[in-house]
Amino acid sequence: MDFEVIIDLALTRRRYLNHLSQNSARPRDLVEELGDSRATVHRATGELAEHGLIGRDGGAWRLTEKGRLVHETITNSKEILHGIEQGQELLAELPDEIDVPPAAFSQSSFGVPNPPSPTCPLERSIEKFEQADQIRGIALGDTVPEIAETVYQRGVLEGSVEVEYVLSSHLLEWYQEDRPGMLSAVLSSSNVEVRIHDSIPMGLAAWEIDSGWEMQLITYADDGTYSGNIISSHPTAIEWAQKTITKYQAEAQAVPVPNRQES
């Protein structure tokens, strides 16, 4: 099979595949609804049928199973490429050792700093943390204090969410100095598990809301400030995030619970 021919044909005749992915159509319907001449419709459907992308259903054309799969692949690829273009600033900040799957740029939304409120795009993240039933992640820096406060409120005080998080050693030091009481309570909670890792390259989270999962990737500039984030609900992106978080969990060390009198 000449894959390049199939790809070129699917791109060239994408309007036909789009239309037939919704309903089967007779040649005269394609003429009317796509606005092409009879000759163009005849040529296009002949090419698609020759390569097995469409077939006859009585007097109408319909997508074959092969055609459906090719059409979905082309559609998904265009969506991913569009997402990669949108997220190019975020990609520039990723460490070389991080191989983000292309699927992370599908079914996704992006955020970048926008003065005078540079962390405004993370407001959606706070909402997710407020709604989640389960949260897992790794954290490089304290991007927005509201996230830590939400974990404390829901995980410790309310016991309404289960949290597993790996903190960078730098972030743990910040909590020890700035919020020792909160840290002590978090570490003593049965709903929150915190570990520490010396080499966290980014922020990464996966949260479950009403049995559905999403993932978030946060990047940082060289000076440690927030540079962008992406949220994706694509299953492959979520699987990658879960595996990556589990990897850092396995490498991380437990954090001793501070003495209450010292906190």
KASULFEN-V760809 format. One record per residue. N is the residue number from 0. RES is the residue in one small letter. PHI is phi as a letter, one per 20 degrees, with the letter a starting at -180 (none if undefined). OMEGA is omega as a letter, one per 30 degrees, with the letter a starting at -180 (none if undefined). Layout:
N/RES/PHI/OMEGA ; N/RES/PHI/OMEGA
This chain:
0/m/none/l ; 1/d/e/a ; 2/f/f/a ; 3/e/f/l ; 4/v/f/l ; 5/i/f/a ; 6/i/f/l ; 7/d/f/a ; 8/l/f/a ; 9/a/f/l ; 10/l/f/a ; 11/t/f/a ; 12/r/d/a ; 13/r/f/l ; 14/r/f/l ; 15/y/f/l ; 16/l/f/l ; 17/n/g/a ; 18/h/f/a ; 19/l/f/l ; 20/s/f/l ; 21/q/e/a ; 22/n/b/l ; 23/s/f/a ; 24/a/b/l ; 25/r/f/l ; 26/p/g/a ; 27/r/f/l ; 28/d/f/l ; 29/l/f/l ; 30/v/f/a ; 31/e/f/a ; 32/e/e/l ; 33/l/e/l ; 34/g/m/l ; 35/d/e/l ; 36/s/f/l ; 37/r/g/a ; 38/a/f/l ; 39/t/f/l ; 40/v/f/l ; 41/h/f/a ; 42/r/f/a ; 43/a/f/a ; 44/t/f/l ; 45/g/f/l ; 46/e/f/a ; 47/l/f/l ; 48/a/f/a ; 49/e/g/a ; 50/h/e/l ; 51/g/m/a ; 52/l/e/l ; 53/i/c/l ; 54/g/b/a ; 55/r/e/l ; 56/d/c/a ; 57/g/m/l ; 58/g/e/a ; 59/a/d/l ; 60/w/e/l ; 61/r/b/l ; 62/l/f/l ; 63/t/e/l ; 64/e/f/l ; 65/k/f/l ; 66/g/f/l ; 67/r/f/a ; 68/l/f/l ; 69/v/f/a ; 70/h/f/l ; 71/e/f/l ; 72/t/f/l ; 73/i/f/l ; 74/t/f/l ; 75/n/f/l ; 76/s/f/l ; 77/k/f/l ; 78/e/f/l ; 79/i/f/l ; 80/l/f/l ; 81/h/f/l ; 82/g/f/l ; 83/i/f/l ; 84/e/f/l ; 85/q/f/a ; 86/g/e/a ; 87/q/f/l ; 88/e/f/l ; 89/l/f/a ; 90/l/f/a ; 91/a/f/a ; 92/e/e/a ; 93/l/f/l ; 94/p/f/a ; 95/d/f/a ; 96/e/f/a ; 97/i/e/l ; 98/d/d/a ; 99/v/f/l ; 100/p/f/l ; 101/p/g/a ; 102/a/f/l ; 103/a/f/a ; 104/f/e/l ; 105/s/d/a ; 106/q/l/a ; 107/s/c/l ; 108/s/c/a ; 109/f/c/l ; 110/g/c/l ; 111/v/c/a ; 112/p/g/a ; 113/n/c/l ; 114/p/g/g ; 115/p/e/l ; 116/s/d/a ; 117/p/f/a ; 118/t/d/a ; 119/c/g/a ; 120/p/g/a ; 121/l/e/l ; 122/e/f/l ; 123/r/f/l ; 124/s/f/l ; 125/i/f/l ; 126/e/f/l ; 127/k/f/l ; 128/f/f/l ; 129/e/f/a ; 130/q/d/a ; 131/a/f/l ; 132/d/e/l ; 133/q/b/a ; 134/i/c/l ; 135/r/c/l ; 136/g/r/l ; 137/i/c/a ; 138/a/c/l ; 139/l/e/a ; 140/g/b/l ; 141/d/e/a ; 142/t/f/l ; 143/v/c/a ; 144/p/g/a ; 145/e/f/l ; 146/i/f/l ; 147/a/f/l ; 148/e/f/l ; 149/t/f/l ; 150/v/f/l ; 151/y/f/a ; 152/q/f/a ; 153/r/e/a ; 154/g/e/a ; 155/v/e/a ; 156/l/f/a ; 157/e/e/a ; 158/g/m/a ; 159/s/d/l ; 160/v/b/l ; 161/e/e/a ; 162/v/c/l ; 163/e/c/a ; 164/y/c/l ; 165/v/d/a ; 166/l/d/l ; 167/s/f/l ; 168/s/f/l ; 169/h/f/a ; 170/l/f/l ; 171/l/f/l ; 172/e/f/l ; 173/w/f/l ; 174/y/f/a ; 175/q/f/a ; 176/e/e/a ; 177/d/e/a ; 178/r/c/a ; 179/p/f/a ; 180/g/f/l ; 181/m/f/a ; 182/l/f/l ; 183/s/f/a ; 184/a/f/l ; 185/v/f/a ; 186/l/f/l ; 187/s/e/a ; 188/s/f/l ; 189/s/f/a ; 190/n/e/a ; 191/v/c/l ; 192/e/d/a ; 193/v/c/l ; 194/r/c/a ; 195/i/c/a ; 196/h/c/a ; 197/d/e/a ; 198/s/c/l ; 199/i/e/a ; 200/p/e/a ; 201/m/a/l ; 202/g/d/a ; 203/l/b/a ; 204/a/b/l ; 205/a/c/a ; 206/w/c/l ; 207/e/d/l ; 208/i/c/l ; 209/d/l/l ; 210/s/m/l ; 211/g/d/a ; 212/w/d/l ; 213/e/c/l ; 214/m/c/l ; 215/q/c/l ; 216/l/d/l ; 217/i/d/l ; 218/t/d/a ; 219/y/c/l ; 220/a/f/a ; 221/d/f/a ; 222/d/e/l ; 223/g/n/l ; 224/t/e/l ; 225/y/g/a ; 226/s/c/l ; 227/g/r/l ; 228/n/b/l ; 229/i/c/l ; 230/i/d/a ; 231/s/c/l ; 232/s/d/a ; 233/h/f/a ; 234/p/g/l ; 235/t/f/l ; 236/a/f/l ; 237/i/f/l ; 238/e/f/l ; 239/w/f/l ; 240/a/f/a ; 241/q/f/l ; 242/k/f/a ; 243/t/f/l ; 244/i/f/l ; 245/t/f/l ; 246/k/g/a ; 247/y/f/l ; 248/q/f/a ; 249/a/f/a ; 250/e/e/a ; 251/a/f/l ; 252/q/d/l ; 253/a/f/l ; 254/v/d/l ; 255/p/f/l ; 256/v/f/a ; 257/p/f/l ; 258/n/f/a ; 259/r/g/a ; 260/q/f/a ; 261/e/f/a ; 262/s/e/none
